[in-house]
Amino acid sequence: MKRLGRSALASSLLVSLLATAPSAHAWVSDPWITAKVKIGLSTTEGLSAANVSVDTVDGRVTLFGEVPTEDDKRKAEATTREVSGVRDVRNLLAVVAPARSRASRVKDDAVRHALESALAEDPRLSGSGIRVASVVGGVVVLAGTARNSAEHLRAIDVARHVRGVQTVKTTVETAPNDAELDVWSGHELRQQGRGVLDVASDLWLTAETRLKLVGDPRVPAPDISVDCRDQTITLFGIVQSPQAKRAAAADARSVQGVRKVRNELEVVSASKQPIVQARDEELEQAVAKAIYERPEMKHAAVRVTVRNGVARLAGSAPSQQHRLFAATAARSVPGVRAVKEEVQVTTVTEQPK
């Protein structure tokens, strides 16, 4: 059997990690895509992406933040496109050369001890099968098994913040049904008595923040991207006024569990943005079309009414991912000022009327 070199083996492992996806008929959730993209950015050989935020809406990924070189910018986009379920990539990364600093070298044994302690003490990794395989020259290799990509990503983030760690590589394997996990309160995440906030709180907070934004008429939700790391929300994109920028930050802070909000929104005057007016009857048809253009939504029964540009969504959906997609699709329709989302999650399916 032909033996792979070290770089070829690393590339093979990365492709395997990123490409793992559900069956063709399963829903690929935005939080799962976000987690996989972040894992890829954190572990790709030669890529410096510590200051990159990731947002996913309906399979379309936005990258925002800073990288040190144009090559890092291109590599970040290429890595993102390799993830199964990614439909498009918007690369907003800025190239900013890092300030020079003296690197402090920490002995590998000390790094390993600190990392093993950090993993063991993190409550979100309680009972995890992830372990430290090796530490050589500040390069950490994680191994073992993770119950889902959220847990895998958490271990990588913990490792990256340990003093002396230069690079994180991973051979961690995730559960076969990983892509089908629901980041809210689905039974899939209630493993060994642990709830969703223990396992995937950052992804959950991202989704809850987005729902807050689509329901607020003061902010242009489709133009705002959301990322979360360690319970810190980052908002980026454009708004039409300083008031909208403040309102978006207030929405994010109101989500239970959010510790901090980084408001990176840019203010662009409304006069420079296209203004579209539409009648409520036309908006109802446009919203329903936007919601049901995805085949996965045929299992939902979302009813749409629009009054004065405010879309009200009612009915039922089989998962929180369907619910979030419906709200996001509705708010993306030109002319919709806000979305009042009242869809109930149920296993009972109906046909849309």
Beta strands, then each sheet from edge to edge (+ up, - down):
strand 1: 51-57
strand 2: 60-67
strand 3: 88-95
strand 4: 129-136
strand 5: 139-146
strand 6: 167-170
strand 7: 173-174
strand 8: 224-229
strand 9: 232-239
strand 10: 260-267
strand 11: 301-307
strand 12: 310-317
strand 13: 338-341
strand 14: 344-345
sheet 1: 1+ 2- 3-
sheet 2: 4+ 5- 6-
sheet 3: 4+ 5- 7-
sheet 4: 8+ 9- 10-
sheet 5: 11+ 12- 13-
sheet 6: 11+ 12- 14-
end
